[in-house]
Amino acid sequence: MIRIVSTLCVGLLGFTVISAYHISEQARIAKQELRHTETQIASETTEISVLEVQWQKQASPETIQKLAEASLGMGNTTTVQLASVTQLPRRSAALNGEEMQQASLQSPVAQTPAPVLTISARSGM
C-alpha cells in the first residue's frame, strides 16, 4: 500500500513540476511579447509627434500664404473702395418717376399626412 501511495506522490510531484515549467514558459513568452509591444508603442508615439510637428509647419499661416502666392498667384493686396454711397442714384431717380410698389408672397402651407399607426399582437399559444 505504501508503494502505491509513494508512486502516486512521485507521479503527482512530476505532474506539478511539468505544470510549473509550462506556466513559467507561458509567462516568459508573454513578457517578451509585452516588451515588443511596448517598443512598438514607443516607436509609434515618436512617429506621431514627428507628424504633428510637420503638420504644424505645413498648416501655419505663413506657409499657406507662400503656397497661395506661388501656386495660385494670389498676393497680399490692400483693399480698395470701389464705390461710395454718394455714387448710388437717388431713390426717385432710380424709379424714373414710377411709383414704388410693395410685393409680398405667401407660401402655401405644406400639409403633412397623419402618421399611420400599426399595431400587431402575438398570442403566446
C-alpha positions, 0 to 999 in steps of 0.5 A: 500500500505504501508503494502505491501511495509513494508512486502516486506522490512521485507521479503527482510531484512530476505532474506539478513540476511539468505544470510549473515549467509550462506556466513559467514558459507561458509567462516568459513568452508573454513578457517578451511579447509585452516588451515588443509591444511596448517598443512598438508603442514607443516607436509609434508615439515618436512617429506621431509627434514627428507628424504633428510637428510637420503638420504644424509647419505645413498648416501655419499661416505663413506657409499657406500664404507662400503656397497661395502666392506661388501656386495660385498667384494670389498676393497680399493686396490692400483693399480698395473702395470701389464705390461710395454711397454718394455714387448710388442714384437717388431713390426717385431717380432710380424709379424714373418717376414710377411709383414704388410698389410693395410685393409680398408672397405667401407660401402655401402651407405644406400639409403633412399626412397623419402618421399611420399607426400599426399595431400587431399582437402575438398570442403566446399559444 
